[in-house]
Amino acid sequence: MIRSIFTLVIISTTAFGIELTPSNWDEKTFGKTVFLKFFTPWCGHCKAMKPAWDKMMTKYENSEDVLIADVDCIGNGKMLCSKVGVQGFPTIKYGNPEHLDDYTGSRDLKALESFVLELKPHCNVATLKHCDKDQRAFIEAHMHKEQKHFENVLGTENEERTRVENIFKEEVRQLQESYQTLSQEKEKNLRLIADKHNLEMVKSLLNHKKKTTKNDL
């Protein structure tokens, strides 16, 4: 009897929605705009939002355009979490499965439902479904190109992105050095001002005067 109850509990905690892994990612995400929760079973915040997220997964389980799913970052989905750069839990991402964006909104049911209603289906390059005029034109102009062409474009984009990020990091480093120098200069000048006015003695004398005046009353 106890074993049966335990089994039902396990089923009840895992029966909601879809859990994505490297083996089913392509199949489950094909042609879908996705809304994904990257989690770990021990994460407190993950547990807190689980009821709302499970309701969302159930609500959209038969949707033709939207996939709401889980990815277990210490289970079978670990490789996926690493691939998309998950660093904290839960991390929620959305959009095109090939180019996910970070969701930064509230995690309550009402906010999640409102966000999903605003999700726009992404252009499917295989079927042209949901592709606008400009996207169709781009696909038609580039579909004949070899795989190497697209790999080169991604390589160039990555180089440019890395260059921008490195410039940002260097600017931040310089700002930190400037901040430290300015902070030290400020403290030095404040000490000089305090010494100029003999601040320590002035404060001591003022407190003494206040006490003396109070005692005289």
Secondary structure by P-SEA (a helix, b strand, c coil): caaaaaaaaaaaacccccccccccccccccccbbbbbbcccccaaaaaaaaaaaaaaaaaccccccccccccccccaaaaaaaaccccccccccccccbbbbbcccccaaaaaaaaaaccccccccccccccaaaaaaaaacccccaaaaaaaaaaaaaaaaaaaaaaaaaaaaaaaaaaaaaaaaaaaaaaaaaaaaaaaaaaaaaaaaaaaaaac
